[in-house]
Amino acid sequence: MRENDFFVIKAEEQGVNVIGLTRGDTTRFHHSEKLDEGEIMIAQFTEHTSAVKVRGKATIQTSHGEIKTEGS
């Protein structure tokens, strides 16, 4: 995935956590969002964000395809 690629996260249950992780020598949490069921978040990787952790039941769509989490 290129740095400017967008990805979509759709919450399939209440309280899905989306956590951004930093780039650099040590990986750290730097941003967190909580999505309600049915909410959609459109995001992208940046110079500060190297990874995203999704906790809860959600569908993630990227330029590489779609994946569903199994939930908490």
Secondary structure, 3 states (H helix, E strand, C coil): CCCCCEEEEEECCCCEEEEEEECCCCCCEEEEEEECCCCEEEEECCCCEEEEEEECCEEEEECCEEEECCCC
